[in-house]
Amino acid sequence: MTSIDEQRSSASSLADALRCLTQAMVATEVSPVVMAGVEASVRELTTILRSETRAAGLASAMDDFKASNRAHNPVRGYAHPSSIQMVVEPRQGRSPATTLRFELGIEHEGHVGIAHGGITAMLFDEVFGIAATRQAWPSVTRDLTIEYRRPVLTCVPLVLHADVSRSVDRTAHVEGSLFNATEPEVTLVRGRATFIQLNAHQASRVLPGHRRSH
């Protein structure tokens, strides 16, 4: 295992621990005294992590631009404590398609027992982007429309499908739906989006590894 592999593995384990801490935080009913003790410990550990940091605007050494996945992507980055644990399944067909399988916890609630709509929209944007970049890399979101049909419950297995419905020049049109894994016939949320493929100059400005990897 190389040093960067070790760093990625350690960051993934730390992010998982912090994710568990967040889940415990939003569910805990411990006393104020206990909370104060935990807070002191967390702030002490935060000081340690801040002893060596990268500046804003710089990529992490753990980023893999060739794989189109940043380590600290807030949706699915393995080194981000707020990312959502998911399985990404590329699907074969006439056009690029992608499936996400995941579960949202109480830390993602808006109303009690119901996932926040912003979290749902973020997931659509992510899976649409994955599908679009299979068609043309690198691509970015131009517009995103979400239609909420039914509440998305937390703590149940969910599936999100995305398909590139049409592609013209540097533009990809993506559509998708979200449903409960046990009720695939009932659509909870529908979405559609347009993605634009970046040209070489644009890509070099927003993707530090573009010239090196592509």
N, C-alpha and C positions, 0 to 999 in steps of 0.2 A: 504494500500500500504506500503510495506517494504521500508527501507532506500535505499536498492540497486535498487528497482523498481523506486523510486523517482530519483535516480541518473541517471538511464538509460533513464527515461523520459526527464529529463532536458538536458542530453547530446544529445538526439535525436532532441530536439527542437533547441538547440544551433547549431548543425550540419546543420539543415535545414536553419537556419538564415544565416550561413556562406556560404552555398551552393547558396542561393539567392544573397548574396553579390558577390560571384564569377561570377554568371551569369550577374549581373549588371555591374561588372568590365569589362568583355570582350565585353560588348555591349555599354558602356558609351562613350559619346562624350563631356563630361563636360570640363570646362576650367582647365588649370593647377592649378589655384588658388584653385578651388574646390577640385581637386584631392589631393592637398597638405593638405587641411584641413581634408579630409577623412583619408589620410595616418596617420596623427598625432593621430586621434581618434583610428584607428585600432592598432597602436603601443602601445597606452596607455592600451587598452583592452588586448593586448597580454601579457603585463607585469603582469596583474592580473591573467591570466590563468597560467602563468609560476611560480606563487608563490607556487603552490603545484603540482608537477609532479612525474611520476614514472620513474625509470631508464630504459635505453634501455635493452632489454632482459627479462624484467619482464612483466607478463601478467597483464592486467587491471582487477580491481575488477569487472568490468561490463561484462567481457567475460563469455560466456556460452559454455564450451567445450562439454557438453553433447549434446547440440543442433548443434554442429559443426559450430558455427557462432561467430566469434570474433566481438566485438563491433566496432573496428576500422579497419575492413577489408576494404581496399581501393576500392573494387569493389561494395560491397553491405552492408557494415557495417553501422548500423543505427547511429553510433556516429562519422562517418568519413565525413567531409565536401565535399570530392571529390567523394564519392561513388555515384553510379547511382541508382536512384529510380526505382525499378522493382517489378514485381509480379512473384513469383516462384511457378510453378504448377507441382508437381510430377504427372506423368502419369502412369496408370496401364497398364500392358502388360506382355509379356513373359519375358522381361528383364527390368531392371530399366531404366526409361526415365524421362526427365525433360524438362519443357518449361519455358523460360523467356519471359516476356512481358515488354517492356521498350521503352523509347524514348531518343535519344541523342540530346543535345542542341548545341548552337553555341560554348559553352565552350569546346566541344569535336571535333571541326573542325580541319582538316589538311588543305586541300584546301577549298576554300569558299563553304559553303553549303554541304560539304562532311565530314563524320566522319573520324578521323585519324585511319589509319590501326592498330596502336598499341592498341587503345582503343577496336577495334573489337576483336583483338587477346586475350586481357585480358578478355573480356566477354566470349569468347569460353572456355578459360581455367577455368573460374569460373563455368560455367554451366556444363562442362564436369566433373569437380571435384564433383559437387553436385550429378550427376548421378552415378559416380564411387563409391562415399562413401555410396550411397544407396545399392550398391552391397557388398562392404567391407569397413568398417570403422576401422581406418583412412587410407586414401590413398593419395598419392602425385603424381604430374606430373613427368613422365619420359621423354616424348617427346610430341611435339605439332606441327602439320602441318596445315597451313591455306592456302586455295586457294581463292583468291579474283577474283570474276567473274564480278561483276558490282559495281559501286559506292554505298556506303551506305549513304543515305542522312540524314541530321540532321532534327530535328523538325517534324518527322513523326513517327507513331507507328510502332515498329519493334517486330518481334517474332524470338526467337532462340530455336530450338529443339535439344535435345541431347538424344542419345540412346546408351546403352551398347550393342555393337554388338557381343562381345565374351568375355568370362571370363574363364581364366585357372589358377588354383592355386591362387596365390596372384596377378595376373595380369588382369587388365580390359582394354579392347579396346573399345573406345568410338568414335562415329561419330555424326556429326550434321550439321545443315544448318541454315542460317539466311535469313530472307525474310521480305518484307514489309507486314504489317498486312492486307493491302487491296489487295495485289497481292501474295498470298501464292504459286502460281504456278511458280513464278520467283525467283530462288535462287540467292541471292546476294553474299553469301560467304559460302564455304564448309570447314569443318574442321575434323580432326581426331587426336586422342591422345591415349597414353598409360599411365595408372596409376598403381602404385605399392602399395599394401597394406603394411603398416609398421608393423614390428613385435613389441612385447611388449616393448623391450628395446628401439628401435628407437622411438616409440610413447612417451615413458616417457621422452625422451630428448627434443622433439619438442612441446609436448602438456602438459603443466604443470598440466592440470586437468585430464589427462588420467587415472591415477591410482584411483583418487577420484571418477570419474564418470563411469568408465567401468571396 
